[in-house]
Amino acid sequence: MQDADMMQQIATGQGFIAALDQSGGSTPGALMGYGIGEDAYGSEDEMFGLIHAMRSRIITSPSFGSGKVIGAILFERTMDGNIDGKPVPDVLKDRGIVPFLKVDKGLEDEADGVKLMKPMPGLGDLLKRAKAKGIFGTKMRSVIERANPAGIAAIVEQQFQVANEIVDAGLMPIIEPEISLKSPERAEADVMLHRELVKALDALPDDRQVMLKLSLPAKAGLYDDIVDHPRVLRIVALSGGYSREDACRELAKNKGMIASFSRALLSELRHDMSDDEFDAKLGEAIDGISAASAT
Protein backbone atom coordinates (compact mmCIF):
# COMPACT_ATOMS: atom_id res chain seq x y z
CA MET A 1 0.00 0.00 0.00
CA GLN A 2 1.10 3.54 -0.78
CA ASP A 3 0.58 6.46 1.61
CA ALA A 4 -2.57 7.63 -0.20
CA ASP A 5 -4.05 4.13 0.04
CA MET A 6 -3.22 3.93 3.73
CA MET A 7 -4.72 7.38 4.36
CA GLN A 8 -7.94 6.35 2.64
CA GLN A 9 -8.14 3.07 4.52
CA ILE A 10 -7.70 4.71 7.92
CA ALA A 11 -10.13 7.52 7.08
CA THR A 12 -12.96 5.34 5.79
CA GLY A 13 -12.11 1.67 6.37
CA GLN A 14 -14.64 -0.62 8.06
CA GLY A 15 -12.95 -2.35 10.96
CA PHE A 16 -10.59 -1.39 13.77
CA ILE A 17 -6.94 -0.82 14.70
CA ALA A 18 -5.23 -3.55 16.73
CA ALA A 19 -2.90 -2.38 19.50
CA LEU A 20 0.13 -4.69 19.54
CA ASP A 21 2.45 -2.19 21.19
CA GLN A 22 3.09 -3.51 24.70
CA SER A 23 6.52 -2.18 25.68
CA GLY A 24 9.11 -3.11 28.31
CA GLY A 25 7.01 -2.37 31.37
CA SER A 26 3.83 -4.04 30.13
CA THR A 27 5.42 -6.99 28.34
CA PRO A 28 5.58 -9.36 31.37
CA GLY A 29 1.86 -8.85 31.97
CA ALA A 30 1.07 -9.44 28.30
CA LEU A 31 3.08 -12.68 28.34
CA MET A 32 1.43 -13.77 31.58
CA GLY A 33 -1.98 -13.26 29.98
CA TYR A 34 -0.76 -15.39 27.08
CA GLY A 35 0.16 -18.16 29.51
CA ILE A 36 3.92 -17.57 29.69
CA GLY A 37 5.20 -16.83 33.20
CA GLU A 38 8.33 -14.90 34.14
CA ASP A 39 10.15 -18.17 34.85
CA ALA A 40 10.11 -18.88 31.10
CA TYR A 41 12.76 -16.25 30.33
CA GLY A 42 15.96 -15.13 31.97
CA SER A 43 16.76 -11.92 30.15
CA GLU A 44 15.12 -8.96 28.47
CA ASP A 45 16.13 -10.28 25.05
CA GLU A 46 14.45 -13.63 25.77
CA MET A 47 11.34 -11.80 26.99
CA PHE A 48 11.13 -9.71 23.84
CA GLY A 49 11.76 -12.80 21.74
CA LEU A 50 8.70 -14.43 23.29
CA ILE A 51 6.47 -11.40 22.79
CA HIS A 52 7.68 -11.12 19.19
CA ALA A 53 6.71 -14.75 18.61
CA MET A 54 3.26 -14.01 20.05
CA ARG A 55 2.78 -10.96 17.83
CA SER A 56 4.05 -12.84 14.78
CA ARG A 57 1.49 -15.58 15.43
CA ILE A 58 -1.27 -12.99 15.68
CA ILE A 59 -0.24 -11.09 12.55
CA THR A 60 0.03 -14.24 10.42
CA SER A 61 -3.17 -15.83 11.73
CA PRO A 62 -5.77 -16.15 8.94
CA SER A 63 -8.41 -14.19 10.85
CA PHE A 64 -6.07 -11.22 11.31
CA GLY A 65 -6.00 -10.80 7.54
CA SER A 66 -9.79 -10.94 7.21
CA GLY A 67 -10.06 -7.26 6.26
CA LYS A 68 -11.61 -6.36 9.61
CA VAL A 69 -8.27 -5.20 11.05
CA ILE A 70 -7.46 -2.01 9.14
CA GLY A 71 -4.39 -0.99 11.13
CA ALA A 72 -1.97 -2.21 13.80
CA ILE A 73 0.15 -0.31 16.32
CA LEU A 74 3.63 -1.75 16.85
CA PHE A 75 6.31 -1.48 19.51
CA GLU A 76 9.68 -0.27 18.18
CA ARG A 77 11.31 -3.70 18.47
CA THR A 78 8.42 -5.22 16.53
CA MET A 79 8.82 -2.62 13.78
CA ASP A 80 12.49 -3.57 13.56
CA GLY A 81 11.77 -7.30 13.56
CA ASN A 82 11.01 -9.78 10.81
CA ILE A 83 8.42 -12.47 10.22
CA ASP A 84 9.69 -15.29 8.02
CA GLY A 85 12.53 -13.04 6.90
CA LYS A 86 10.33 -10.09 5.93
CA PRO A 87 10.09 -6.76 7.84
CA VAL A 88 6.98 -6.66 10.01
CA PRO A 89 5.60 -3.41 8.47
CA ASP A 90 5.79 -5.03 5.03
CA VAL A 91 4.05 -8.17 6.28
CA LEU A 92 1.21 -6.02 7.60
CA LYS A 93 0.85 -4.02 4.39
CA ASP A 94 0.84 -7.22 2.35
CA ARG A 95 -2.16 -8.27 4.48
CA GLY A 96 -3.93 -4.97 3.86
CA ILE A 97 -3.15 -3.60 7.35
CA VAL A 98 -1.75 -0.10 7.92
CA PRO A 99 1.26 -0.03 10.31
CA PHE A 100 1.61 2.49 13.16
CA LEU A 101 4.42 2.86 15.72
CA LYS A 102 4.27 3.64 19.45
CA VAL A 103 6.81 6.44 19.99
CA ASP A 104 6.39 7.56 23.61
CA LYS A 105 8.93 6.51 26.25
CA GLY A 106 6.53 6.08 29.14
CA LEU A 107 5.03 8.38 31.74
CA GLU A 108 6.28 10.96 34.22
CA ASP A 109 5.14 10.77 37.84
CA GLU A 110 1.68 12.17 38.50
CA ALA A 111 1.41 15.94 38.89
CA ASP A 112 -1.72 18.08 38.74
CA GLY A 113 -3.77 14.92 38.42
CA VAL A 114 -2.08 13.72 35.22
CA LYS A 115 0.93 11.78 33.99
CA LEU A 116 2.68 13.58 31.16
CA MET A 117 4.87 11.78 28.65
CA LYS A 118 8.55 11.46 29.47
CA PRO A 119 11.00 13.29 27.18
CA MET A 120 11.58 11.55 23.85
CA PRO A 121 15.25 12.04 22.97
CA GLY A 122 16.01 10.93 19.45
CA LEU A 123 12.39 11.23 18.32
CA GLY A 124 13.41 12.87 15.05
CA ASP A 125 15.70 9.99 14.14
CA LEU A 126 13.05 7.44 15.13
CA LEU A 127 10.48 9.15 12.91
CA LYS A 128 12.88 9.13 9.96
CA ARG A 129 13.56 5.43 10.49
CA ALA A 130 9.86 4.66 10.81
CA LYS A 131 9.07 6.55 7.62
CA ALA A 132 11.79 4.65 5.78
CA LYS A 133 10.30 1.35 6.98
CA GLY A 134 6.88 2.21 5.58
CA ILE A 135 5.17 3.18 8.84
CA PHE A 136 2.10 5.36 8.25
CA GLY A 137 1.59 6.91 11.67
CA THR A 138 2.53 6.98 15.34
CA LYS A 139 0.87 6.70 18.75
CA MET A 140 1.77 8.34 22.06
CA ARG A 141 0.03 7.94 25.41
CA SER A 142 -0.39 10.07 28.50
CA VAL A 143 -2.82 9.50 31.38
CA ILE A 144 -5.42 11.62 33.20
CA GLU A 145 -6.22 10.53 36.77
CA ARG A 146 -8.17 13.55 38.03
CA ALA A 147 -10.37 16.34 36.67
CA ASN A 148 -7.64 18.95 37.09
CA PRO A 149 -7.98 21.76 34.51
CA ALA A 150 -4.29 22.71 34.58
CA GLY A 151 -3.12 19.12 34.26
CA ILE A 152 -5.49 18.28 31.40
CA ALA A 153 -4.54 21.45 29.55
CA ALA A 154 -0.85 20.52 29.96
CA ILE A 155 -1.45 17.02 28.59
CA VAL A 156 -3.21 18.32 25.49
CA GLU A 157 -0.57 21.00 24.94
CA GLN A 158 2.24 18.43 25.15
CA GLN A 159 0.46 15.94 22.90
CA PHE A 160 -0.25 18.48 20.17
CA GLN A 161 3.27 19.92 20.35
CA VAL A 162 4.76 16.50 19.65
CA ALA A 163 2.03 15.74 17.10
CA ASN A 164 3.12 18.73 15.02
CA GLU A 165 6.67 17.38 14.96
CA ILE A 166 5.31 14.03 13.79
CA VAL A 167 3.23 15.63 11.02
CA ASP A 168 6.34 17.58 9.92
CA ALA A 169 8.11 14.22 9.56
CA GLY A 170 5.42 13.00 7.17
CA LEU A 171 3.59 10.69 9.58
CA MET A 172 0.08 10.65 11.04
CA PRO A 173 0.02 11.09 14.85
CA ILE A 174 -2.44 9.29 17.10
CA ILE A 175 -2.86 11.45 20.20
CA GLU A 176 -3.81 9.35 23.25
CA PRO A 177 -4.72 11.26 26.44
CA GLU A 178 -6.20 8.30 28.31
CA ILE A 179 -8.64 8.96 31.15
CA SER A 180 -8.37 6.24 33.76
CA LEU A 181 -11.58 4.26 34.16
CA LYS A 182 -10.75 4.08 37.87
CA SER A 183 -10.81 7.86 38.27
CA PRO A 184 -13.52 9.03 40.70
CA GLU A 185 -13.72 12.19 38.56
CA ARG A 186 -13.95 10.45 35.22
CA ALA A 187 -17.08 12.20 33.90
CA GLU A 188 -15.74 15.65 34.83
CA ALA A 189 -12.37 14.83 33.27
CA ASP A 190 -14.14 13.76 30.06
CA VAL A 191 -15.77 17.18 29.76
CA MET A 192 -12.52 19.04 30.46
CA LEU A 193 -10.61 16.95 27.94
CA HIS A 194 -13.29 17.50 25.30
CA ARG A 195 -13.01 21.25 25.79
CA GLU A 196 -9.21 21.27 25.52
CA LEU A 197 -9.21 19.00 22.47
CA VAL A 198 -11.63 21.26 20.60
CA LYS A 199 -9.46 24.30 21.37
CA ALA A 200 -6.31 22.53 20.17
CA LEU A 201 -7.97 21.16 17.03
CA ASP A 202 -9.44 24.56 16.14
CA ALA A 203 -5.93 26.05 16.40
CA LEU A 204 -4.39 23.61 13.89
CA PRO A 205 -3.66 24.94 10.39
CA ASP A 206 -6.10 23.91 7.67
CA ASP A 207 -3.56 21.53 6.10
CA ARG A 208 -3.07 19.45 9.27
CA GLN A 209 -4.91 16.43 10.58
CA VAL A 210 -4.39 14.19 13.58
CA MET A 211 -6.01 11.08 14.99
CA LEU A 212 -7.28 10.72 18.54
CA LYS A 213 -7.26 7.62 20.74
CA LEU A 214 -9.65 8.26 23.62
CA SER A 215 -11.10 6.44 26.59
CA LEU A 216 -14.73 5.49 26.13
CA PRO A 217 -16.60 8.42 27.71
CA ALA A 218 -18.83 8.12 30.75
CA LYS A 219 -21.54 9.91 28.75
CA ALA A 220 -22.04 8.25 25.37
CA GLY A 221 -21.82 10.58 22.39
CA LEU A 222 -19.57 13.15 24.10
CA TYR A 223 -17.16 13.15 21.16
CA ASP A 224 -19.74 13.16 18.35
CA ASP A 225 -18.77 16.69 17.29
CA ILE A 226 -15.05 15.88 17.27
CA VAL A 227 -15.68 12.85 15.03
CA ASP A 228 -16.71 15.34 12.33
CA HIS A 229 -14.00 17.94 13.02
CA PRO A 230 -12.07 18.72 9.80
CA ARG A 231 -8.71 18.43 11.60
CA VAL A 232 -9.48 14.85 12.76
CA LEU A 233 -8.79 11.94 10.43
CA ARG A 234 -10.36 9.36 12.78
CA ILE A 235 -11.15 8.77 16.44
CA VAL A 236 -10.32 5.38 17.91
CA ALA A 237 -11.20 4.10 21.38
CA LEU A 238 -9.05 2.22 23.87
CA SER A 239 -10.54 -0.54 26.00
CA GLY A 240 -8.88 0.79 29.15
CA GLY A 241 -9.34 -2.31 31.27
CA TYR A 242 -12.88 -3.14 30.18
CA SER A 243 -13.57 -6.74 29.25
CA ARG A 244 -14.12 -7.26 25.53
CA GLU A 245 -17.87 -7.62 26.04
CA ASP A 246 -18.10 -4.39 28.06
CA ALA A 247 -15.73 -2.48 25.77
CA CYS A 248 -17.70 -3.46 22.69
CA ARG A 249 -20.99 -2.53 24.35
CA GLU A 250 -19.69 0.92 25.34
CA LEU A 251 -18.05 1.48 21.95
CA ALA A 252 -21.28 0.74 20.09
CA LYS A 253 -22.92 3.65 21.94
CA ASN A 254 -20.49 6.15 20.38
CA LYS A 255 -21.07 6.76 16.69
CA GLY A 256 -18.10 7.28 14.45
CA MET A 257 -15.53 5.85 16.89
CA ILE A 258 -13.74 2.62 16.06
CA ALA A 259 -11.78 0.38 18.38
CA SER A 260 -8.07 0.27 19.03
CA PHE A 261 -8.06 -2.50 21.62
CA SER A 262 -5.19 -4.48 23.12
CA ARG A 263 -6.20 -6.53 26.17
CA ALA A 264 -9.80 -6.76 24.97
CA LEU A 265 -8.51 -8.21 21.69
CA LEU A 266 -5.91 -10.61 23.03
CA SER A 267 -7.28 -11.70 26.42
CA GLU A 268 -8.41 -15.19 25.40
CA LEU A 269 -5.32 -16.18 23.42
CA ARG A 270 -2.90 -18.75 24.93
CA HIS A 271 0.45 -19.94 23.66
CA ASP A 272 -0.43 -23.64 24.04
CA MET A 273 -3.48 -23.46 21.75
CA SER A 274 -3.37 -25.31 18.46
CA ASP A 275 -3.23 -23.06 15.41
CA ASP A 276 -6.88 -23.76 14.68
CA GLU A 277 -7.92 -22.97 18.26
CA PHE A 278 -5.82 -19.83 18.26
CA ASP A 279 -7.28 -18.54 15.02
CA ALA A 280 -10.83 -19.34 16.11
CA LYS A 281 -10.45 -17.39 19.36
CA LEU A 282 -8.74 -14.50 17.61
CA GLY A 283 -11.39 -14.50 14.89
CA GLU A 284 -14.17 -14.43 17.48
CA ALA A 285 -12.60 -11.36 19.10
CA ILE A 286 -12.02 -9.65 15.75
CA ASP A 287 -15.61 -10.23 14.66
CA GLY A 288 -17.04 -8.78 17.86
CA ILE A 289 -14.77 -5.74 17.93
CA SER A 290 -15.31 -5.04 14.24
CA ALA A 291 -19.09 -5.21 14.68
CA ALA A 292 -18.95 -2.77 17.61
CA SER A 293 -16.85 -0.40 15.48
CA ALA A 294 -19.45 -0.30 12.70
CA THR A 295 -21.65 2.39 14.25
Secondary structure, DSSP 8 states (H G I E B T S, - for coil): --HHHHHHHHHH-SSEEEEE---TTTHHHHHHHTT--GGG-SSHHHHHHHHHHHHHHHHHSGGGGSSSEEEEEE-HHHHH-EETTEEHHHHHHHTT-EEEEE----B---BTTEE-B---TTHHHHHHHHHHTT--EEEEEEEE-S--HHHHHHHHHHHHHHHHHHHHTT-EEEEEEEE-TT-TTHHHHHHHHHHHHHHHHHHS-TT--EEEEEE--SSTTTTHHHHT-TTEEEEEEE-TT--HHHHHHHHHTSTTEEE--SHHHHTT--TTS-HHHHHHHHHHHHHHHHHHH--
